[in-house]
Amino acid sequence: MTELQGVVVIEPEVFSDARGYFLETYNAKKFAEAGINEPFVQDNQSRSKRGVLRGLHYQMEQAQGKLIRVLQGEIFDVVVDLRVESSTFGKWSGFNLSDREHKQLWIPKGFAHGFYTLSETVDIAYKVTEFYAPQQERVILWSDSDLGIHWPLRGEPLLSAKDQAGQTFREFKKIGE
């Protein structure tokens, strides 16, 4: 567990020898033991280059639980608690994920998610619990001062137009009122 209720860092057992390594990236029984019981409906993969910042993304109606893992490279991964009833509403946590450690991050529904690429390139795979619904997708501004996220930036991040135009956390809270 992490300081954000429901967010789980998963550290799989890695079997290595002179030939390489083997690990289980998903095991329904073990995940259920860790409190992750939702079925996954879609697998996604993305590639980003150094300095790319994606997020903070969330979906309004079809909220997605996400299981994130890095296939190649390294990221600083951020989650923000958007659950109004939560004691950690508006709080964030950051995690370094890399292909060296093979850690995975479970992000339940009700969180915004984003990441910053630390390596030359990064390939990320993630499983989601709801189908992507572009009409439901929203963005909270990555640099929102109310959230105060400490991104490990090396210069100005590379952002999509959508991510540059994200709403503030204050605007998000007004929508929920």
N, C-alpha and C positions, 0 to 999 in steps of 0.2 A: 504494500500500500504506500501511498504518498500522502502529503499533507492535504491534498484535495480528495475528498471522499469519492471512491469509485475509480479513480485513476490508478492504474497498476503498471509497474515496471516488471516485465517478465524477463527472467534471465535463464534461457534454456541451457540444458546440459550439452556441452560440445565434446564430441569424441574425436580426438586428433591423433594422427600418426604420420609417418613419413609420406604417405600418399595424399594427405589433405585432411579434411574434417567431414563430420556428419552431425546434424542436429535436426530435431523436430521443430518445425516452425509453427505447427498447429496440432493440438491434440485435444479433442472435445472434452474428454474426461478430465485431463489436467487443468484445462481452462475453467471448467465448471467448478473444480475444487478451489480455484482462485476467485470464484464469484462471477465469472464471465460465461453467461448462459445464452446469450442472444445468438440467433442464427445469422450467418453472413450470407449476403445475397449478391455481392459484387466484389471483384478484385480489381484494383487499379495499380498502375505503375507510372512513375514520372521520373524525368531526368532534369536536373537543374545544374547550372554552372556556378562557380564561386561567386559569392556576393548576392545571389538571388534570395529574396525574401518573399515568401508566399504566405498570405493570410492577413488577418485572422478570419478564417472562414467558418460559417455555420449555416445550417438550413433551418428555416422557420418551422414549417409543418412536418416535413419528413426528416426529422432530426436523425443524424447518423451517429452510431457508435463506430469507432475506428480502431483498427489494430495496425499500428505503424511499425515497419522495420526497414532498415537501411540495407540494401543489397551490396552497394559499393559506395565508399566515401563516408562523409560525416556531416551531421547537421546539429544545430541547436534547435530543439523542438519545444514549442510553447503551447500550453493549454490554459484557457481562461474559463473559470466557472461562471456560466450564464444562468444557473438555476436560482431563481429569485428566492426560493424557500431554503436554500442551502446556507449553512453558517459560513461558508467560504465564497459566497456570491461576490463576484468582482475580483477575486484573487487569482493569481497566475502562478504557474510553476514552469520551470524550464529544465530540459533534459538533453544531455549530449548523447546522441545515438550514432553508432558507427558500425561499419562492417567488421571491425576488429573484435568488438565485444559481443555482437549478435543480440544485444538487448532489444526487446520489443516494448512498445508502449500501447496499453489499452486505454482508450479515451471513450468513456460512455457518452450517451446522448446528453445534451445539455451543456456542452462545452464548445467554445470557439477554438480553432486549431490553426497553427501556422508554424513555419520553420525558416531558418536561415542557413544557407549552404556555407560550410566551413572549408570543404575540400575543393580541389580543382573542378570536379564534377561529383554529383551524387545521384544514385539511382535508389528510389524509394518504392516499396511495395506496401499497399495497405488494403486490408479487407474492410468492408463496410456493412452495416446492418440494414441499411435502406438504400434504395436506388437513388442515383443522382437526380435531383430535380432542379434544373437551372433557375426556374421561376421562383423557387424557394430559397435560393442561396443569397446570403448576406455577408457583408464584410465589416468588421470592426477595425478601425485604423490601427495599424501595427505600432504607431508611435504615440498613441493616446496618453496624455500626461496623467490622467486619472488612474490608468492601469499601472503606469510606471515600469514597464517591462525593461529589463536590463539586457538588451540584445548585445552579443559580442561582435559588434560591427567592426569591419575593417574598411572604412570609407563609406560612401553613400550606397545603400542597398539598391539592387536592381528590382524594380517593382512593375507589375502589370498596371494598366490604367485602372482596372477595377480595384486593385489593392490600394492605389494612390487615393482613390475617391471613397475609401471606407468611411463609415459613420463613426462618431465618437461613442465611447461607452455611455456617456450621459444621454446621447440621442437614443441609444439602445434601451436604456432604462425608461425613457419616456414612452417608448412604444409599448412596453410591458405594463404600464400603469393604467 
